[in-house]
Amino acid sequence: MIPSERIYFTIFADERVGVADQISQFGAFYKLGVALGFTYRHTTFHAPRSGPVPRYKLLSPRIECYLRSARRFLPASAWISVPSRARPALDAFEFLGLNQLFAETTNGPTAPLANQIKLRLSGDSLKRNRIASLDDLERWIRASVVANQSQSRPLRVIFELGWGARHLLRDIHLRYPYPQDGLDLHQGYLDTRRRRPWPSLFKPDRLKLVIHVRQGDTATLQTPWGTWMSLWWFSKHRYKQYPTFEELCEHEKHAPPIRPIDVLGFVEGLHSRCAPDLFSTLVFSDGYARASVVLGEAYQSHELSASDVRKLKRAIPYYEKQFFALFNTLAETRQIIGEKRSSLCHLIHSVLTCDVVVFTTQQQMIPGLLLAYGARNSPFLICLYRGSFKTPGFYDPPAWFGPRYISVDIDSPDYDALLKRLSACLPKKWTLRHPR
């Protein structure tokens, strides 16, 4: 049997997924590997998806469809919007300092110096190996290690997440709230900011409030011809058109969408019940550019006609302008809209340094980021939901964040209960006084 100190593990995260997915995978697999007694060796993380939408995806549906099939024959400059010489500091993982944190241990044992096994967790592999629980998973990993052991070589285990096994990440986080080796990513982030400062967008001496309104490929659109449709992949009837938003929600009880105007209504209610000079508010959103991507996919799958997709893509600037106009009504508020890499860095920094975050069930980034980087120092989290869909994705935030997390029904918010909980969790210097 190989001594546990000669069993190394690393984590492979598909770069086609977003930053939140990669962070949640890293956090879970790191906790699991350390809990099993393995030694971590870092594989560099990158976030190429987290940036402006490729140019070709914003074109007319027929041209986009052609370029999708032909792009492997074209130079990268034909479809990539971000130059390859973009500043490395603006890669999300360089900004977080994750790669730098493990710089000294990046070059761990690799083939041929080490035996190597890849453990890819997917729905198929779980079924094939009869893995129904975290205990089953740990037994399978140990058995795989024994089967691949060598007395003369160390062993390198590669963890990778496939489709259909994401629920195990939740189970890992619940069993191991913190890494057993004491790794503190939040402190690592603060150390990175001391080396490479980043400006705060908040006004000083105010309660720092972040509002994150995910749209993009989860947006609900009112079409130029007056119908409503959901682009959210979680929807049961994606792309289906309804005469009213209420009828859409009635047919999407599994995951009813939340519009920006719904979020605005909640925040206005919160502001009106607190002192007028209490908050410094930042509104973040990915905007609607990525909606063009899923509209192109809808054309390819024959869900929408080329004419309809063309009209919807032409309306994207209108949706963006409408969004800006909505949140301009809030006092002491700044908006950061779009998918520029600098905007993502501002979002990360603001979430990790703010007092309160408001977000919806249409996104997973906020709980995923804070689960890895802020569980011990988390801001107060307000998750807006509609219907019975109370938690974002596979996450179970109440189990991790305790009293610093509250779910609020967007259609009937209980502001009194919210402010009572918020007052109990904030430092005593903040008084949530009602202007009556």
JOMORA-V632099 format. One record per residue. N is the residue number from 1. RES is the residue in one letter. OMEGA is omega in degrees with one decimal (* if undefined). BURIAL is 1 if it has 9 or more other C-alpha atoms within 8 Angstrom, else 0. D_LAST is the distance of its C-alpha to the last C-alpha in Angstrom with 1 decimal. Layout:
<<N;RES;OMEGA;BURIAL;D_LAST> <N;RES;OMEGA;BURIAL;D_LAST>>
This chain:
<<1;M;178.8;0;71.3> <2;I;173.0;1;69.4> <3;P;-174.3;0;67.6> <4;S;-179.5;0;63.8> <5;E;176.7;0;63.6> <6;R;173.1;1;65.9> <7;I;-178.1;1;63.7> <8;Y;175.4;1;61.3> <9;F;174.5;1;58.7> <10;T;-173.0;1;56.9> <11;I;174.8;1;54.4> <12;F;177.1;1;55.0> <13;A;-179.6;1;52.0> <14;D;-177.1;0;52.8> <15;E;178.2;1;51.6> <16;R;177.3;0;51.1> <17;V;-175.5;0;47.9> <18;G;-178.4;1;44.6> <19;V;-177.0;1;43.3> <20;A;179.1;1;41.2> <21;D;-178.7;1;44.2> <22;Q;-179.9;1;46.4> <23;I;-178.4;1;43.9> <24;S;177.4;1;43.5> <25;Q;178.2;1;47.3> <26;F;-176.4;1;47.9> <27;G;-177.6;1;45.4> <28;A;-176.8;1;46.9> <29;F;177.1;1;50.6> <30;Y;178.6;1;50.3> <31;K;-178.3;1;48.9> <32;L;-178.6;1;51.7> <33;G;178.8;1;54.5> <34;V;179.6;1;53.6> <35;A;178.2;1;53.2> <36;L;177.4;0;56.8> <37;G;-179.5;0;58.1> <38;F;179.3;1;58.8> <39;T;-174.2;1;58.4> <40;Y;170.4;1;56.3> <41;R;-167.0;1;57.8> <42;H;166.2;1;55.5> <43;T;-173.2;0;56.1> <44;T;177.2;0;54.2> <45;F;175.0;1;51.2> <46;H;-178.8;0;50.5> <47;A;-178.6;1;47.9> <48;P;-178.7;0;49.8> <49;R;-173.7;0;47.7> <50;S;-179.9;1;44.5> <51;G;-179.6;1;44.8> <52;P;178.8;1;45.3> <53;V;178.0;1;46.8> <54;P;-173.8;1;50.6> <55;R;-173.1;1;51.8> <56;Y;-178.0;1;54.1> <57;K;-180.0;1;51.4> <58;L;-177.1;1;49.7> <59;L;178.7;0;53.0> <60;S;-172.4;1;54.1> <61;P;-177.7;1;54.7> <62;R;177.6;0;58.5> <63;I;178.2;0;58.7> <64;E;-179.3;1;56.2> <65;C;178.6;1;58.3> <66;Y;-177.4;0;61.5> <67;L;176.4;1;60.0> <68;R;-178.2;0;58.7> <69;S;-174.5;0;62.4> <70;A;-168.6;0;63.9> <71;R;179.7;1;61.6> <72;R;178.5;0;63.8> <73;F;-175.9;0;66.5> <74;L;174.1;0;64.2> <75;P;-176.0;0;63.2> <76;A;-176.8;0;59.8> <77;S;-178.7;0;58.7> <78;A;-177.1;1;58.9> <79;W;-179.0;1;55.9> <80;I;-178.0;1;54.0> <81;S;-176.2;1;51.2> <82;V;179.9;0;50.8> <83;P;179.9;0;53.8> <84;S;179.7;0;55.6> <85;R;178.1;0;55.3> <86;A;-175.4;0;51.5> <87;R;-179.2;0;50.2> <88;P;-176.9;0;50.6> <89;A;-178.0;0;47.4> <90;L;168.1;1;45.5> <91;D;-172.6;1;46.8> <92;A;-176.6;1;44.0> <93;F;171.6;1;46.1> <94;E;178.6;1;47.3> <95;F;178.2;1;43.7> <96;L;-178.6;0;42.8> <97;G;-175.8;1;45.9> <98;L;-178.0;1;47.2> <99;N;178.8;1;50.7> <100;Q;-178.2;0;50.9> <101;L;-177.9;0;49.8> <102;F;-174.1;1;52.9> <103;A;-176.0;0;55.2> <104;E;-177.1;0;57.6> <105;T;-177.7;1;58.2> <106;T;-173.9;1;58.2> <107;N;177.0;0;62.0> <108;G;-178.0;0;62.6> <109;P;176.7;1;65.8> <110;T;176.6;1;66.6> <111;A;6.3;0;69.6> <112;P;-179.3;0;72.5> <113;L;-176.8;0;71.4> <114;A;166.0;1;69.5> <115;N;-173.4;1;69.8> <116;Q;174.1;1;66.8> <117;I;176.4;1;65.2> <118;K;177.9;0;62.3> <119;L;-177.9;1;60.1> <120;R;-179.0;1;58.3> <121;L;178.0;1;55.9> <122;S;178.0;1;55.7> <123;G;179.7;1;55.8> <124;D;-178.2;0;59.6> <125;S;177.0;1;60.2> <126;L;179.7;1;58.0> <127;K;-176.7;1;60.0> <128;R;-177.4;0;63.3> <129;N;175.9;0;62.8> <130;R;178.9;0;61.1> <131;I;-178.7;1;57.8> <132;A;-177.0;0;55.2> <133;S;178.1;0;53.2> <134;L;175.8;1;52.4> <135;D;177.6;0;55.3> <136;D;-180.0;1;57.6> <137;L;-179.3;1;56.5> <138;E;177.1;1;57.2> <139;R;179.5;0;60.6> <140;W;179.0;1;61.5> <141;I;-180.0;1;60.7> <142;R;179.0;0;62.8> <143;A;178.2;0;65.6> <144;S;177.8;0;65.5> <145;V;-180.0;1;65.7> <146;V;-177.2;1;68.7> <147;A;-176.8;0;70.4> <148;N;-176.2;1;70.2> <149;Q;176.0;1;70.9> <150;S;-179.9;1;73.6> <151;Q;-173.7;0;75.1> <152;S;-177.1;0;75.8> <153;R;169.8;0;72.6> <154;P;-178.4;1;68.9> <155;L;178.2;1;66.8> <156;R;-179.2;1;63.9> <157;V;178.3;1;61.5> <158;I;176.0;1;59.4> <159;F;177.7;1;56.3> <160;E;179.8;1;55.3> <161;L;174.3;1;52.9> <162;G;-177.3;1;54.1> <163;W;172.6;0;52.8> <164;G;-179.0;0;52.0> <165;A;-173.9;1;51.3> <166;R;-178.7;1;47.8> <167;H;179.1;0;46.6> <168;L;175.6;1;48.7> <169;L;176.9;1;46.5> <170;R;-178.1;1;43.6> <171;D;178.2;1;46.0> <172;I;-179.6;1;47.1> <173;H;-179.2;1;43.5> <174;L;-179.9;1;42.8> <175;R;-177.4;0;46.0> <176;Y;-177.4;1;45.7> <177;P;-179.4;0;42.1> <178;Y;176.0;0;43.5> <179;P;-175.5;1;46.9> <180;Q;176.7;1;49.3> <181;D;176.8;0;50.7> <182;G;178.9;0;47.4> <183;L;-179.5;0;46.8> <184;D;-178.1;0;43.4> <185;L;179.0;1;42.7> <186;H;177.8;1;39.3> <187;Q;176.1;0;41.1> <188;G;177.4;1;43.8> <189;Y;178.8;1;41.2> <190;L;176.9;0;39.8> <191;D;177.6;0;43.4> <192;T;-179.9;1;44.0> <193;R;175.2;1;41.1> <194;R;178.1;0;42.5> <195;R;-177.9;0;45.8> <196;R;-176.2;0;44.3> <197;P;177.2;0;40.9> <198;W;-174.5;0;38.5> <199;P;173.1;0;35.6> <200;S;177.7;0;32.0> <201;L;-179.6;0;30.0> <202;F;171.8;1;26.6> <203;K;-177.9;0;25.0> <204;P;174.6;0;25.3> <205;D;174.0;0;22.6> <206;R;172.7;1;20.3> <207;L;-171.3;1;19.9> <208;K;-176.1;1;22.9> <209;L;174.9;1;22.3> <210;V;173.3;1;25.4> <211;I;-179.8;1;25.5> <212;H;-177.0;1;29.1> <213;V;179.5;1;30.0> <214;R;175.4;1;33.7> <215;Q;174.8;1;35.6> <216;G;-177.0;1;39.2> <217;D;173.0;1;41.5> <218;T;-171.4;1;38.7> <219;A;169.3;1;37.3> <220;T;-173.1;1;36.9> <221;L;165.0;0;38.3> <222;Q;-173.5;0;38.3> <223;T;176.8;1;41.9> <224;P;179.1;0;43.0> <225;W;167.0;0;44.6> <226;G;178.9;0;41.4> <227;T;179.3;1;41.8> <228;W;177.1;1;39.8> <229;M;177.3;1;41.3> <230;S;176.1;1;40.4> <231;L;-174.1;1;42.1> <232;W;-179.8;1;40.9> <233;W;-179.7;0;44.0> <234;F;-177.8;0;42.3> <235;S;176.7;1;42.3> <236;K;-177.0;0;45.0> <237;H;-179.6;0;45.6> <238;R;179.0;1;45.2> <239;Y;179.2;1;45.9> <240;K;-174.8;0;46.1> <241;Q;-179.0;1;44.6> <242;Y;-177.9;1;42.4> <243;P;-179.5;1;41.4> <244;T;176.7;0;37.7> <245;F;-180.0;0;35.3> <246;E;179.1;0;34.5> <247;E;175.4;1;38.3> <248;L;179.7;1;38.6> <249;C;179.3;1;36.0> <250;E;-179.9;0;37.9> <251;H;-179.9;0;41.1> <252;E;-178.6;1;39.6> <253;K;178.0;1;38.1> <254;H;-179.5;0;39.7> <255;A;-179.2;1;37.4> <256;P;-175.3;1;35.1> <257;P;176.0;1;34.0> <258;I;-177.5;1;30.5> <259;R;175.1;0;30.2> <260;P;-179.0;0;28.3> <261;I;175.8;0;26.1> <262;D;178.4;1;25.1> <263;V;178.4;1;24.1> <264;L;179.8;1;22.2> <265;G;178.4;0;20.2> <266;F;-177.0;1;19.4> <267;V;175.9;0;18.4> <268;E;177.4;1;16.2> <269;G;177.8;1;14.3> <270;L;179.2;1;14.2> <271;H;-174.3;1;13.1> <272;S;-178.4;1;10.2> <273;R;-179.4;1;8.8> <274;C;179.2;1;9.6> <275;A;-174.5;1;9.5> <276;P;-178.4;0;11.4> <277;D;-173.8;0;14.3> <278;L;-168.5;1;14.8> <279;F;157.5;1;17.6> <280;S;-167.2;1;21.0> <281;T;173.1;1;22.1> <282;L;177.2;1;25.7> <283;V;177.9;1;26.9> <284;F;173.0;1;30.4> <285;S;174.2;1;32.7> <286;D;179.9;1;36.5> <287;G;-171.4;1;36.3> <288;Y;-177.5;1;39.0> <289;A;-178.2;1;42.2> <290;R;172.6;1;43.3> <291;A;177.6;1;42.8> <292;S;-179.2;1;46.0> <293;V;-177.2;1;47.8> <294;V;175.1;1;47.1> <295;L;175.1;1;47.9> <296;G;177.7;1;51.2> <297;E;178.6;0;51.8> <298;A;176.6;1;51.0> <299;Y;-179.6;1;53.8> <300;Q;-178.8;0;56.2> <301;S;176.1;0;55.6> <302;H;176.0;0;56.0> <303;E;179.7;0;52.5> <304;L;178.1;1;51.8> <305;S;177.5;0;54.3> <306;A;179.6;1;54.9> <307;S;-179.9;0;53.7> <308;D;179.9;0;50.3> <309;V;-179.7;1;49.9> <310;R;179.8;1;50.7> <311;K;-179.4;1;48.2> <312;L;179.2;1;45.4> <313;K;177.7;1;46.3> <314;R;-179.2;0;46.2> <315;A;-177.3;1;42.6> <316;I;178.0;1;41.4> <317;P;177.9;0;40.4> <318;Y;178.4;0;38.4> <319;Y;178.6;1;36.5> <320;E;-179.1;1;35.8> <321;K;178.8;0;34.6> <322;Q;179.1;0;32.3> <323;F;179.3;1;30.8> <324;F;-177.1;1;30.1> <325;A;-179.6;0;28.6> <326;L;-171.1;1;26.1> <327;F;173.6;1;24.6> <328;N;-178.9;0;24.8> <329;T;-178.6;0;21.5> <330;L;178.6;0;19.6> <331;A;176.4;0;18.5> <332;E;-175.0;0;20.4> <333;T;175.2;1;22.8> <334;R;-178.4;0;26.5> <335;Q;174.6;1;28.8> <336;I;-171.9;1;32.2> <337;I;176.7;1;34.1> <338;G;-173.4;1;37.7> <339;E;173.3;1;40.2> <340;K;-177.4;1;41.5> <341;R;177.3;1;42.5> <342;S;178.0;0;40.4> <343;S;177.4;1;37.3> <344;L;178.7;1;38.2> <345;C;176.5;1;38.5> <346;H;178.7;1;35.1> <347;L;-179.4;1;33.7> <348;I;-177.1;0;35.6> <349;H;-178.2;1;34.6> <350;S;179.8;1;30.9> <351;V;-177.1;1;30.8> <352;L;-178.9;1;32.8> <353;T;-175.6;0;30.6> <354;C;179.0;1;27.0> <355;D;-175.1;1;24.3> <356;V;175.0;1;23.3> <357;V;172.9;1;25.4> <358;V;178.3;1;24.6> <359;F;-177.2;1;27.9> <360;T;-179.7;1;29.6> <361;T;179.7;1;32.6> <362;Q;179.9;1;34.7> <363;Q;-178.2;1;35.4> <364;Q;-172.1;1;36.9> <365;M;-173.9;1;36.7> <366;I;178.5;1;33.5> <367;P;179.2;1;34.6> <368;G;178.8;1;38.2> <369;L;-175.8;1;37.5> <370;L;177.1;1;35.3> <371;L;179.4;1;37.7> <372;A;-169.3;1;40.4> <373;Y;-173.7;1;38.5> <374;G;-175.9;1;35.3> <375;A;179.6;1;35.7> <376;R;-175.5;0;35.5> <377;N;-172.1;0;32.9> <378;S;168.5;1;30.9> <379;P;174.9;1;27.4> <380;F;-173.8;1;25.0> <381;L;176.5;1;26.2> <382;I;-179.8;1;24.4> <383;C;178.8;1;27.1> <384;L;-179.9;1;26.3> <385;Y;176.3;1;28.8> <386;R;-179.6;1;29.9> <387;G;-177.8;1;32.1> <388;S;-177.2;0;34.0> <389;F;-167.4;1;34.6> <390;K;-175.4;1;32.3> <391;T;-179.2;1;34.0> <392;P;174.8;1;35.3> <393;G;-177.1;0;39.1> <394;F;-173.4;0;41.1> <395;Y;174.1;1;38.4> <396;D;-171.7;1;37.0> <397;P;-178.4;1;34.0> <398;P;-179.6;1;32.6> <399;A;-176.4;0;35.9> <400;W;-172.1;1;35.8> <401;F;174.3;1;32.2> <402;G;-175.9;0;31.2> <403;P;-179.9;0;27.5> <404;R;179.1;1;26.8> <405;Y;177.4;1;27.4> <406;I;174.2;1;25.4> <407;S;-176.8;1;26.4> <408;V;176.5;1;23.9> <409;D;-175.5;1;25.0> <410;I;-177.3;1;24.3> <411;D;177.1;0;24.4> <412;S;-177.2;0;22.0> <413;P;176.1;0;19.9> <414;D;-175.5;0;18.3> <415;Y;-179.4;0;15.3> <416;D;178.8;0;14.4> <417;A;179.5;0;18.1> <418;L;-177.5;1;18.1> <419;L;176.4;1;15.3> <420;K;178.5;0;16.9> <421;R;-179.4;1;20.2> <422;L;179.4;1;19.1> <423;S;-178.3;1;17.6> <424;A;-175.3;0;21.0> <425;C;-177.7;1;23.1> <426;L;173.3;1;21.6> <427;P;-174.1;0;22.8> <428;K;-178.4;0;20.9> <429;K;-179.7;0;20.2> <430;W;176.4;0;17.5> <431;T;179.7;0;14.1> <432;L;-174.4;1;12.1> <433;R;179.7;0;8.6> <434;H;-178.4;0;5.6> <435;P;178.9;0;3.8> <436;R;*;0;0.0>>
